[in-house]
Amino acid sequence: MKVVKGGYFPYLRLGKMNELLRAIPLQLVSQVNEFSAQKLAETVKVGPTTASNFIATLKSLGFVKGSRRFRFTAEGDSYAIFIKNQAAGAAAEEEAKKVLRQQVEKIEYLQAFKKMLDEKRRLTIFEIGEQIVLRYEKKWKSPLTLKTYGAGVASVLDFAGFGFYRRGLLSLVKKEVESRAMPVPYLSAEKMFKILNLLSPSGADILFLSQNLKTQERRLSQELACCRTLGFVKHPSRNFYALTREGKAIISRFKSEGERRAEFRRRLLASPYKRGATQLPRGEKITVETVGNLLETVYQKRWSDLTKKTYAKKFLNWLKFAGIVTKLEGEKGYKVSRT
């Protein structure tokens, strides 16, 4: 299946796609029986948007075909049966991976990113998203959209055994993924504290957080990754998050606002984000552009102006809350604090 301009790309990550496949009744996993997006949504008990994204992801892998009504291809039929066969455990999953590897070898865009990974050794999901836009003339501009499709592609290559994907980075070498745990700044300090307070005292699942914060689960998972990197949140089980000792301490009602900010500063400077916070130019005016350029250097990436501005604003918000930068008097901009 050669992907052309306007073709399909995986919107859902492989883990989510597999989860939905397990929920599909066997009679729908067929090369003969057709189904509509509405029928799929009702059967799997998801919303129409999720059902459409599910179908688009399956089509991007050559697992289903059709336009208004769909049916599984031979490859999709085999893959789904293996994924649904949970009783067989690892053996069935390995067979599913073999089917997916064969699809990767057939599908042009997956081959292109596999080759790119072989050459560069590591790719962020934002790079992948930006390359989809450039190579296939998509008009996506939102950083979240780029990340979503990039994560979809990365998860496919990971599950197929061509790389290792974790926290926004797809790498050829597993330890490179594990050592670079610094997700891009994705939320404000204020939003972070809303999350921490919702997790108090006993933790919560991501659906509860999503509903209470009115934030999509996919975006929220990235926001939670930032909280984890700062040491405030832990992820003890699938879809469940809880406060660490540090997370409980920083929202304690016995802490003053000043103590809270000081603790946030300590955690920021003890985390991988220290690389950005300690490279701010002293004695110079600091702007959103300054911070954006600095983040590009730290992450060794080239982002679009919109993407760079988005991350810079969030990181600058952290720096202000931590007291690492203060506002200049009488003009726009900031400076590094003396303390």
N, C-alpha and C positions, 0 to 999 in steps of 0.2 A: 504494500500500500504506500504509494508515494504521496507525500503531503504537498499540496500546492498552495498558492496564495488563497487565503480564506479557509484553509483546512482546519482540522480539529487538533487541539492540544489538551493534555490532561489538566483539568481544572481541580479535580480532587486528588489528594495524595493517595498512594497505593493502599495505605492502611485503611483509609476511609472507604475506598472503592471495595476492598475485600470484605470489609464489615457489612456493606450493603449487599454484596453478592451472597453472603451467608444468609441474609434475610429473605432472599428471593425464593419462592416456591419452585420445586424442581420442574413443574410443568411449564414454567416460563423459560427455563434454561434449555432451550431447544432450537434446532436449526429450522424447525417447521412452524411452531407456534409463534404468532406475532403478538406484540403488546404495544400499547400507546404509552406516552409519558404519564398521562393521567392514571392509567391502570397501574403502572409501576409505582407511582406515588401512593396510591391507595393500598397496594399490596405490601409495600415495604414500610408504610406508615411514615412517610416523609412529606415535606412540602413540595409543591410543583417546581420551585426553583432548584431544590436539591436533586429532584428526579431528573430534571433537564441537564444539570451539571454531571450527574452520574452517567447518563446516556452519552453525553459529549466526551467524557473521559473514556468510556468503553469504546466509542468510535475512534478516538485518537490512537487506540492500541489495536485496532482492527478486530475487536471482539464482538461488535454488533454492526449491523448494516440496516439501512432504511432511512426514511425521512420523517413521515408522519407516524408510520407504524414500523416497528423494529423487530428484528429477530437476531439471535446469536449466530455468529459464524462458527465454523468447525473449531477454530482455535479458541474462540470465546467459550464455546460449549465445554471443551476440554478443561480450560483454565478454571471456569466456574465450578465444575464438578470436583476438581482437586481442592479448590479453596473451601467448598462446602463440606468436604469429607474430613471434618475435624477429628473423627474417631481414629483416623489413620495417623494423625499427628504430623511429625516432622517429615515423614516419608511423602505424604500427600503434598505438603508445602513445597518440598524439593521438586516434585513433578510439576507443580504450578510454575515454579521458577524456570524450569526448562522450557515450558511453553512461552513464557514471557521473554526469555533470552532469544528464542527463535523469532519472535515478533520484533524485537529490537534490531535484529540483523536485517529484517525486511523493510523497516519503516525509515524513510529518509531523514526526517528531523531528529529521530533518536540516534541514528548513526552519526549525524553531524555533531551532536553534543557529546556522544561517546568519544569521537575523534578529538574534539576540543578538550575534553577532560584528559585524554591520553597525552596531549601536547602540553597543557598548562598545569596538570597534576591537581589542580583545585579550581573550583568554580563556585561563586556564591549564587544563591537563587536569584539575586537581582541581576547579575550578569546574564544568567540564562534567560530571564524575562526580557531583558534589553535586547539580547541577540534574536529572540523570537520576533520582536518588533522590527528589527533591522532586516533580518533575512526573509521574513514572510509578510512584510508590509502591514503589520497590525498598527492600530492607532491608539494603543493603550498608553496612558500617561500616568495614571495613578501608581505610586510605589506599591500599594497593596496589591493591585492587579498584577504587576510585574512579579512580585514576590509569590503570589498564588500560583501562577503558571510555572514559574521557576521551580517552586517546591514540588509541583506535580511531576515535572520532568526528572528532577533529582531523585524523587522517591522511586520512580520507575527504574532508573539505572541502579539505584541501591538494591532494590528487591531482586533485580535480575542478576546481581553479582558483579556489576561493572564498576562499582565505586562504593563509597561509604558516606552516607548523608546524615548529618546531625546539626541542629541549630543553625540552619541557613547556609551550611557549607557542604559541598559535595567534593570529596577528595578521593584520590587513588589509594592513599595510605590511611588506614584507620586511625593511627595515633595522631595524624595531623588534624583530623576532625575533632578528636577528644581534647587536644591541647589548645584549640582556638575557640574557647567558649566566650565569645564577646558579641552577642547579638547587637544589631544597631539600635541606638536609642529610639524607642518606639512609643513612649508615653511620657506625660508630664509627671512631676513629683506629686502633684495633687491627685492625679488619677491613680498613681501607685498607692497612695495612702487609702484611697477608696477601696482598692483591691484588698489591701492588708486588713482593713476593718471588716470587710465582708468575710474574710477567712477566719476571723476570730470568733470563737476560741478554738473550734475543733476542726477547721478546714471545710472545704466545700468542693463539689464537682464543677466542672467548667460550664455545664448547662445552667446551673444556679447563678454562677457569676455572670454569664452572658445575659441572662434575663434581667438581673438586677442592675447591671451596668449599661444595658441596652447596647451591647457591643457584640459583633459577630464572633463566633467561637474561633474562627481562623485568625482574626486579628488579635483576639484576647490571648491566644496561645503565645503569640510573639511578645505581647506585653508582659505576660507571666514569665517568659524566658529572661527578660530584663530584670524582673524582680528576683529571679533565682540567681542570676549572675551577681547581683548585689548582696546576695546572702540572706534575703528576707523571707524567701519562700522555698519550700521543698516540694517534690513531685513524687510521693511515695507509691502511687499506683496509677494505672491508666485513667486519664481524665479527672483525677483527684489531686487537689493541691492543699497544702497546709502551711502554717507559719513555722519558721525556724525559731530558735531561741532569740535570735537577733530581731526577727520580725515581730515577735511578741513584745520585746523590750521597747522597740521604737514607737509602738502605738500605745504603750502603757499610759493610763490616765494620770499616773504619778509623775510623768515627764513634762517639763515645761516646753514651750515652743522652741526656746533656745537650745535646750538639751536635745530635742528631736532633730533640729538642724545640724547640731554638732555630731550626732550619731550618724546621720545621713552622710555627712562629709567623711567621717571615718570609714564607713562602709564603701563609699565611692572610691576613696584613695587606696583601699585594700583590695579592690576588685580589678579585673583586667581593664576597666575603664580609666584606670589611673594613667594609662598611656596617652589618653587624650587630655586629661585634666592637668597633667604636669608639663605638657608641651605648649601651653598657652604663652604667647609672647608678653613678657613683662615690660612695663613702661610704654606699651603701645595701646592704641585704641582697638578694642575687640568688638567685632560686629558679627551678625549672622553669617556673612560671607567668610569672615576670618575662621569661624568655627567649622563651617562647611568644608573649607579647604584643608583644615587640620584633620578632620575626620577622614577625608579622602586619602590623606597621607598615612594615617594610622591604619586604615583598613586596606590600603594599597589598591584602591578602586577608583574608577572614573564614573561618576554618576551624572544623570541629567541634572540641570539646574533645579528643577522642581524637587527631585529626590534629595539632592544635597541640602536644599533649604529646609525640607521637612525634618530631616535628621538633626540638622544644626539647631533648629529651634527647640527641639526636645532636649538636646544635650545642654544647650545654653540655659534652659529652664532648671535642669539639675544643678548646674554650676551656680546659678543664682540662689537656689534654695540652700545649697551647701555653704554659701558664703565665700565661695572660691573666687567669684567675680562680683563686683559692685557697679552700680550705674554711675556713669560720669555726670558730673554736675554741669548743667547748662547746655548739654548737647546729647545727641543720640550716641549710644554705644556703651561699652563697659570697659573695666580695667581689672587686672588681677589684684585681689585684695592683699594687703600687707601681711595679714595673719594667716 
